[in-house]
């Protein structure tokens, strides 16, 4: 079609320019063919390097920290507990009669005491220490203090 239009234009221009008989006009037609695009074919994935990707399974691996059932963190306060100045304490989480290690998180000091039963537990306090035991961990004015309790 492009060739036919070019020939028609060439003869039309030659007819208007008929006074110059010695001029030769040469027309060169270049046709390019574009192949049709096939959109139904999807190219395969190309892996440029490294291991092949894993297919998604719908779940992700989640790491949980190791937990110990005999270690808790909380706060400690003091009281005379109605006992003598022996190393006694009371924690509702620890078993009664067990030797408990209480570590002050702020300064790293630790003590051991025997867990005894008591009814005096203020809200927000994890362990009640006898006054003589508490002063080995911190000053009385620092109460309550953050502690780690293990048994």
C-alpha positions as CSV (number, residue, x, y, z in Angstrom):
1,X,0.0,0.0,0.0
2,X,2.8,2.3,0.8
3,X,4.5,1.5,-2.5
4,X,1.3,2.4,-4.4
5,X,0.9,5.7,-2.7
6,X,4.6,6.5,-3.4
7,X,4.1,5.8,-7.1
8,X,1.0,7.9,-7.3
9,X,2.8,10.8,-5.7
10,X,5.8,10.4,-7.9
11,X,3.7,10.5,-11.1
12,X,1.8,13.5,-9.8
13,X,5.0,15.5,-9.0
14,X,6.5,14.5,-12.4
15,X,3.5,15.8,-14.2
16,X,3.8,19.2,-12.6
17,X,7.5,19.3,-13.3
18,X,7.3,18.3,-17.0
19,X,9.5,21.2,-18.2
20,X,12.8,19.6,-17.1
21,X,13.0,16.6,-19.4
22,X,16.6,15.6,-18.6
23,X,16.0,15.2,-14.9
24,X,15.7,11.6,-13.7
25,X,13.8,10.9,-10.5
26,X,14.5,7.7,-8.6
27,X,12.3,6.7,-5.7
28,X,13.6,4.2,-3.2
29,X,11.0,2.6,-0.9
30,X,12.2,0.9,2.2
31,X,9.6,-1.4,3.9
32,X,10.2,-2.8,7.4
33,X,8.1,-5.6,8.7
34,X,7.4,-5.8,12.5
35,X,6.6,-9.3,13.7
36,X,3.3,-9.7,15.5
37,X,3.5,-9.8,19.4
38,X,2.3,-12.9,21.0
39,X,1.0,-11.9,24.4
40,X,-0.2,-15.4,25.4
41,X,3.4,-16.6,25.9
42,X,4.9,-15.7,29.3
43,X,8.7,-15.9,29.4
44,X,10.2,-18.2,32.1
45,X,11.8,-16.6,35.2
46,X,15.6,-16.0,35.0
47,X,17.6,-16.5,38.1
48,X,20.7,-14.3,37.9
49,X,22.6,-15.8,40.9
50,X,22.2,-17.4,44.3
51,X,19.8,-20.1,45.4
52,X,16.4,-20.5,43.7
53,X,13.6,-18.7,45.5
54,X,11.4,-20.8,47.8
55,X,7.7,-21.1,47.1
56,X,5.6,-19.3,49.7
57,X,3.9,-21.6,52.2
58,X,1.7,-19.1,54.0
59,X,3.6,-19.1,57.3
60,X,6.8,-17.5,58.6
61,X,9.3,-18.9,61.0
62,X,9.1,-17.0,64.3
63,X,11.8,-17.3,67.0
64,X,10.7,-17.3,70.6
65,X,13.1,-16.7,73.4
66,X,13.8,-19.6,75.8
67,X,11.7,-19.5,78.8
68,X,12.4,-20.9,82.3
69,X,9.5,-21.9,84.4
70,X,11.4,-21.3,87.7
71,X,12.6,-17.7,86.9
72,X,10.4,-14.6,87.0
73,X,10.9,-10.9,87.1
74,X,9.0,-8.5,89.2
75,X,9.3,-6.1,92.1
76,X,10.4,-6.6,95.7
77,X,9.4,-4.7,98.9
78,X,10.2,-5.4,102.5
79,X,8.3,-6.2,105.7
80,X,9.2,-7.8,109.1
81,X,6.8,-10.7,108.1
82,X,6.3,-11.4,111.8
83,X,9.4,-13.7,112.0
84,X,12.8,-13.3,113.5
85,X,15.7,-12.0,111.5
86,X,16.2,-15.2,109.5
87,X,16.4,-15.0,105.8
88,X,12.7,-15.4,104.9
89,X,10.6,-14.0,102.0
90,X,7.2,-14.6,100.4
91,X,6.4,-14.9,96.7
92,X,3.1,-16.2,95.5
93,X,4.7,-17.6,92.4
94,X,7.4,-19.7,94.2
95,X,6.6,-22.9,96.0
96,X,6.3,-22.6,99.8
97,X,9.3,-23.9,101.7
98,X,11.7,-23.6,98.7
99,X,15.0,-21.6,98.9
100,X,14.6,-18.6,96.6
101,X,17.3,-16.5,95.0
102,X,16.4,-12.9,94.6
103,X,18.6,-10.7,92.4
104,X,18.4,-6.9,92.3
105,X,18.3,-6.0,88.6
106,X,19.6,-2.5,89.2
107,X,22.9,-3.4,91.0
108,X,23.3,-7.1,90.5
109,X,23.3,-8.0,94.2
110,X,21.6,-11.3,95.1
111,X,20.4,-13.1,98.3
112,X,18.8,-16.4,99.1
113,X,15.9,-16.8,101.4
114,X,13.3,-19.4,102.3
115,X,9.8,-18.8,100.8
116,X,7.2,-18.8,103.6
117,X,3.5,-18.1,103.6
118,X,2.2,-14.6,104.3
119,X,-1.0,-12.6,103.8
120,X,0.8,-9.2,103.4
121,X,1.3,-8.7,99.7
122,X,0.7,-5.2,98.3
123,X,-0.6,-4.7,94.8
124,X,2.1,-4.8,92.1
125,X,4.7,-6.5,94.4
126,X,6.0,-9.9,93.4
127,X,8.1,-10.8,96.5
128,X,8.1,-9.5,100.1
129,X,11.5,-9.7,101.7
130,X,12.3,-9.6,105.4
131,X,13.7,-6.2,106.3
132,X,17.1,-7.7,107.2
133,X,17.3,-9.4,103.8
134,X,16.1,-6.4,101.8
135,X,18.9,-4.2,103.1
136,X,21.4,-6.6,101.6
137,X,20.0,-5.8,98.1
138,X,19.2,-2.1,98.4
139,X,18.4,0.8,100.7
140,X,15.0,0.7,102.3
141,X,14.1,4.1,100.7
142,X,14.6,2.4,97.2
143,X,11.6,0.1,97.8
144,X,10.1,-1.3,95.6
145,X,13.0,-2.5,93.5
146,X,13.1,-4.5,90.2
147,X,14.2,-8.1,90.9
148,X,14.7,-11.5,89.2
149,X,13.5,-14.4,91.3
150,X,14.6,-18.0,90.8
151,X,14.1,-21.2,92.7
